[in-house]
Amino acid sequence: MHPEILRLMNAQRGHEMRTRAHQARLVKMIRSARRGHHRPDEADEFVLPPIPDYVDGTFHTDGTGQAPVAQRAA
């Protein structure tokens, strides 16, 4: 068979296979959406663990941004 005809046949087959793959991907997305597997409004939220304020792992709780005077003197 002539090389140019083979090239055209391969190009046509490649295009058909890409089209079928795209259609299959669309069907999969539609089925997933119908089943409710992908719900962006109910996405898991990232929870940041609390970070200690001091090196020893304690947390500052009075809300003023400074340690109480009794603790600073100690």
C-alpha positions in Angstrom: 0.0 0.0 0.0 1.2 3.5 -0.7 2.9 5.3 2.3 0.7 8.3 1.9 -2.5 6.3 2.1 -1.2 4.5 5.2 -0.4 7.8 6.8 -3.9 9.1 6.1 -5.5 5.9 7.4 -3.4 6.1 10.6 -4.4 9.8 11.1 -8.0 9.0 10.6 -7.9 6.1 13.1 -6.0 8.3 15.6 -8.7 11.0 15.3 -11.5 8.4 15.8 -9.8 6.9 18.9 -9.3 10.4 20.5 -13.0 11.2 19.8 -14.1 7.9 21.4 -11.8 8.5 24.4 -13.2 12.1 24.8 -16.8 10.8 24.6 -16.1 8.1 27.2 -14.5 10.7 29.5 -17.7 12.8 29.2 -19.9 9.8 29.9 -17.9 9.0 33.0 -18.1 12.6 34.3 -21.9 12.7 33.7 -22.4 9.4 35.5 -20.2 10.6 38.4 -22.2 13.8 38.6 -25.5 12.0 38.6 -24.3 9.7 41.5 -23.1 12.8 43.4 -19.5 11.6 43.8 -18.2 15.1 43.1 -19.9 17.8 45.2 -17.7 20.9 45.4 -20.1 22.6 47.9 -19.5 19.8 50.4 -15.8 19.5 49.9 -13.6 18.5 52.8 -12.2 21.6 54.5 -8.5 21.7 55.4 -8.2 21.9 59.2 -5.1 23.7 60.4 -3.8 22.2 63.7 -3.3 24.8 66.5 0.2 26.2 66.6 1.7 26.8 70.1 2.6 30.4 71.0 5.6 29.5 73.0 8.5 27.1 72.6 7.4 24.9 75.4 4.1 24.2 73.6 1.8 26.4 75.7 -0.9 28.6 74.2 -1.5 32.3 74.9 -5.1 32.6 76.1 -5.8 36.1 77.5 -6.1 37.7 74.0 -4.0 40.8 74.6 -0.9 39.6 72.8 1.3 39.9 75.9 2.0 37.5 78.7 0.6 38.4 82.1 2.9 40.3 84.4 3.2 37.5 87.0 4.4 35.1 84.3 6.9 37.5 82.8 8.6 38.0 86.1 9.0 34.3 86.8 
